[in-house]
Amino acid sequence: MAVIVTEKVVKTYSGRITALNGVSLRVEKGEIFGLLGQNGAGKTTLVKILLGILSTTDGKAELLGEPVGTTKTRRKVGYLPEDHRFPEYHTGASLLEFYGTLLEMSAGDRRRRIPEVLKSVGLEGRMHSKIRTYSKGMKQRLGIAQALMHDPEVIFLDEPTDGVDPVGRREIREMLDALKARGVTIFLNSHLLGEVELICDRVVILDRGEIIRQGTVAELTEQKGTFQVGLAEGELFPEAEVRAMGYALSRLRLLWEIGLRDGQSIDPLVDFLRAQGLRLRHLVEKRQTLEDLFVQTVEAAEPGVDGGRPRRKRVRTRD
């Protein structure tokens, strides 16, 4: 079931500035979906449209099977904006009491949910401390807590691990995995691509208002045609023979990197090694990081920007 759907969404400002240009995407229930792009790519505009804060100039956007912006869908959505600010005279508990009231939660539900939510983000021990005494990471956790307060079906998180230490980031990832297991859909916007790679099921890369790449993290980081091979300890890799078979070869400490040329397969190499009585202990197709992919994709979409040459438009999708 699709929770978020956009079809050819266009957003222009003053009829001159195009923030989004034909954005189509689909996010399924229980999916952690990553939105990537440079500053000015259109990410914030897209999120604001999905939240019903902005209207589209053209195209269609739906959330939970309804047009975006309806009261019915807003009650089922949690949101953590980037650079949020909370009144620092509040405590963590009193802030969630305030937000729970705005959300029209009953007094009983508020009393039940506040300790639950603060525990889930690791703040139960500081729930009665003033926010002014919180570190940046603690304030970020509190922001996630307010987004979760009313047990939403969809959560939009803008830089959720910003300012959080490595242990806290792991705890937040575990919390997001737990939410996903319950069927909650998470729409994540982050510049921390290593975090996105660890947590997201699928990602979209926006550039100048257009989707230039989308797919699962595994699909997008796959680097076809390059394998890493390792033999059992003490066995010598037959370098000369493998080069004679036409494979590109380089040494990586304990492993060897095998590059396939056009039309080559790794299978003849594996058969040869086994025929020599050698024991394979490592054979994996090499992957690039999401950060590498992001940089390569954005640079490829904007060739010659510094030199003033026109930008080439590309849209590639993998579903």
C-alpha positions in Angstrom: 0.0 0.0 0.0 1.4 3.4 -1.0 1.4 5.9 1.8 3.0 8.8 -0.2 2.4 9.3 -3.9 3.4 12.3 -6.1 2.7 12.5 -9.8 4.6 15.0 -11.9 4.6 17.6 -9.1 5.6 21.1 -10.2 6.2 24.0 -7.9 7.1 27.5 -9.1 7.5 30.7 -7.2 6.4 34.0 -8.8 6.0 32.2 -12.0 9.8 32.4 -12.6 11.6 30.2 -10.1 11.0 26.4 -10.5 11.7 24.6 -7.2 10.2 21.2 -8.4 9.9 20.1 -12.0 7.8 16.9 -12.5 8.6 15.0 -9.3 7.0 11.5 -9.2 7.7 9.1 -6.3 5.9 6.4 -4.3 6.6 5.5 -0.7 5.1 2.2 0.6 3.7 1.6 4.1 6.4 0.7 6.7 9.3 1.9 4.5 12.1 4.2 5.5 12.5 6.5 2.6 15.5 8.9 2.2 15.3 12.2 0.4 18.8 13.4 -0.8 20.0 16.5 -2.5 22.2 19.5 -2.3 21.0 22.8 -0.7 18.5 24.3 -3.1 17.6 21.0 -4.7 13.9 21.3 -3.7 13.9 18.9 -0.7 12.3 21.4 1.7 9.7 22.4 -0.9 8.7 18.8 -1.5 8.4 18.1 2.2 6.2 21.2 2.7 4.0 20.1 -0.1 3.6 16.7 1.4 2.7 18.3 4.8 0.1 20.5 3.2 2.1 23.7 4.0 2.6 24.6 0.3 0.3 23.9 -2.6 1.5 22.5 -5.9 1.6 24.6 -9.1 0.8 21.4 -11.1 0.7 17.7 -10.6 -0.8 15.6 -7.8 0.3 14.7 -4.2 -1.4 12.2 -1.9 -0.8 11.2 1.7 -2.4 8.1 3.2 -4.8 7.9 0.2 -6.0 11.5 0.6 -5.0 14.7 -1.0 -2.2 16.3 1.0 -3.2 18.9 3.6 -6.5 17.5 4.8 -7.2 17.6 8.5 -7.8 13.8 8.5 -4.2 13.1 7.2 -2.5 15.8 9.3 -3.7 14.1 12.5 -1.8 11.0 11.4 1.5 12.7 10.6 4.5 13.5 12.9 7.1 16.1 11.8 10.6 17.1 13.0 11.8 20.2 11.2 15.4 21.1 10.9 16.8 23.7 13.3 13.7 23.5 15.6 13.5 25.7 18.6 11.6 24.9 21.8 10.9 27.3 24.7 13.7 26.6 27.1 11.7 27.3 30.2 9.8 24.0 29.6 10.9 20.7 30.8 10.9 17.7 28.4 7.7 16.5 30.0 5.9 19.8 30.1 6.8 20.5 26.4 5.2 17.2 25.4 2.2 18.0 27.6 1.9 21.3 25.6 2.2 19.5 22.2 -0.2 16.8 23.4 -2.8 19.4 24.2 -2.4 21.0 20.8 -2.9 17.6 19.3 -6.2 17.3 21.2 -5.0 14.2 23.1 -6.9 13.4 26.2 -5.3 14.0 29.6 -5.1 10.2 30.2 -3.4 9.6 26.8 -0.9 12.4 27.6 0.0 11.0 30.9 0.5 7.6 29.4 2.4 8.7 26.3 4.9 11.2 27.8 7.0 8.8 29.8 6.7 6.2 27.0 8.0 8.5 24.3 10.7 10.1 26.4 12.0 6.6 27.3 12.0 5.6 23.6 14.4 8.5 22.8 16.5 8.0 26.0 15.4 11.1 27.9 13.3 9.5 30.7 16.0 10.4 33.2 15.8 14.1 32.3 12.1 14.5 31.7 11.7 17.0 34.5 14.9 19.0 33.7 14.6 22.4 31.9 15.3 22.3 28.2 17.9 25.0 28.7 20.1 22.4 30.4 19.8 20.0 27.5 22.7 19.4 25.1 22.1 19.8 21.3 21.8 16.1 21.0 19.2 15.9 23.8 17.2 18.7 22.1 17.3 16.7 18.9 16.0 13.6 20.8 13.2 15.8 22.3 12.3 16.9 18.8 11.9 13.3 17.7 9.8 12.7 20.8 7.3 15.5 19.9 7.0 14.0 16.4 6.1 10.6 18.0 3.8 12.0 20.7 0.5 11.1 19.0 1.7 7.8 17.6 1.5 8.9 14.0 1.3 6.6 11.0 3.8 8.7 8.9 6.8 10.6 10.3 8.8 13.3 8.4 12.2 13.7 9.9 14.6 16.5 8.8 18.1 15.8 9.9 17.1 13.6 12.9 20.6 12.8 14.0 22.1 16.3 13.7 24.2 17.0 16.7 23.7 13.5 18.2 26.8 11.5 19.3 27.6 8.1 17.7 26.0 6.1 20.5 22.9 8.3 20.2 22.8 7.9 16.5 22.8 4.1 16.9 20.0 4.4 19.4 17.9 6.5 17.0 18.5 4.1 14.2 17.3 1.3 16.4 14.2 3.3 17.4 13.4 4.0 13.7 13.8 0.3 12.9 11.4 -0.5 15.7 8.9 2.0 14.3 9.3 0.5 10.9 8.6 -3.0 12.4 5.3 -1.6 13.7 4.3 -0.4 10.2 5.2 3.3 10.6 6.3 5.0 7.4 9.4 7.3 7.8 10.3 10.0 5.3 13.9 11.0 6.1 15.8 14.0 4.9 19.5 14.1 5.9 23.0 15.2 4.8 24.6 12.4 6.8 24.7 9.9 3.9 26.4 7.2 6.0 23.4 7.3 8.3 21.0 7.2 5.3 22.8 4.2 3.9 22.5 2.3 7.2 18.8 3.0 7.8 16.9 3.6 4.5 15.2 1.1 2.3 15.0 3.3 -0.7 16.3 6.8 -1.6 15.7 9.5 -4.1 18.3 12.0 -5.2 16.9 15.5 -6.2 18.9 18.0 -8.2 17.5 21.4 -9.2 13.9 20.1 -8.6 14.2 16.9 -10.6 14.7 13.3 -9.6 17.9 12.2 -11.1 18.2 8.8 -9.3 16.1 6.6 -7.2 16.1 3.0 -6.0 17.0 0.7 -3.1 20.3 1.5 -1.3 21.6 -2.0 -2.4 20.8 -1.3 -6.1 22.2 2.1 -6.2 25.5 1.3 -4.4 26.1 -1.8 -6.4 29.3 -1.4 -8.5 28.9 -3.9 -11.3 31.9 -5.6 -12.8 34.3 -5.4 -9.8 34.9 -8.2 -7.3 37.0 -8.7 -4.3 38.6 -12.2 -3.9 40.4 -13.8 -1.0 42.0 -17.2 -0.6 42.5 -19.3 2.5 45.4 -18.2 4.8 48.8 -19.3 3.5 47.7 -19.8 -0.1 49.3 -17.8 -2.9 47.1 -16.1 -5.5 48.1 -17.0 -9.1 48.5 -13.5 -10.2 50.3 -14.1 -13.5 47.8 -16.8 -14.6 44.8 -14.6 -13.8 46.2 -11.6 -15.7 46.8 -14.0 -18.6 43.1 -14.8 -18.6 42.4 -11.2 -19.3 41.2 -10.0 -15.9 42.2 -6.6 -14.6 43.9 -7.2 -11.2 45.0 -5.1 -8.2 46.2 -6.0 -4.7 44.2 -4.9 -1.7 46.3 -6.0 1.3 44.8 -9.5 2.0 42.4 -9.4 -0.9 42.6 -9.1 -4.7 40.3 -6.8 -6.7 39.2 -8.3 -10.0 37.9 -5.9 -12.7 35.7 -7.5 -15.4 36.1 -6.2 -19.0 33.2 -6.0 -21.4 31.6 -9.4 -21.8 33.6 -11.1 -19.0 32.2 -13.2 -16.2 33.7 -14.0 -12.8 32.7 -17.7 -13.2 35.8 -18.8 -15.3 38.1 -17.3 -12.6 36.3 -19.1 -9.8 36.4 -22.4 -11.8 40.2 -21.9 -12.4 41.0 -21.2 -8.7 39.1 -24.3 -7.6 40.8 -26.4 -10.3 44.1 -25.4 -8.8 43.0 -26.7 -5.5 42.8 -23.2 -4.0 40.1 -22.5 -1.3 38.0 -19.3 -1.8 37.3 -17.6 1.5 36.1 -14.3 0.2 34.1 -13.4 -3.0 31.9 -10.3 -3.1 30.9 -7.9 -5.7 32.2 -4.5 -4.7 29.9 -1.7 -3.6 30.4 2.0 -3.5 29.2 4.2 -0.7 26.1 6.2 -0.9 28.2 9.3 -0.6 30.3 8.3 -3.6 27.1 7.6 -5.6 25.6 10.9 -4.6 28.7 13.0 -5.6 29.0 11.1 -8.9 25.4 11.4 -9.7 25.1 15.2 -9.0 28.3 15.9 -10.8 27.1 13.9 -13.9 23.8 15.8 -13.8 25.5 19.2 -13.9 28.5 18.9 -16.3 30.4 22.1 -16.9 28.6 24.2 -14.3 31.8 26.1 -13.4 32.6 26.6 -17.1 29.1 28.0 -17.8 28.1 25.2 -20.2 24.4 24.2 -20.2 23.2 21.6 -17.8 22.3 18.3 -19.2 19.0 16.9 -17.9 18.9 13.2 -17.0 16.3 11.2 -15.2 17.1 7.6 -14.2 15.0 5.4 -12.0 15.4 1.9 -10.6 12.4 0.4 -8.8 
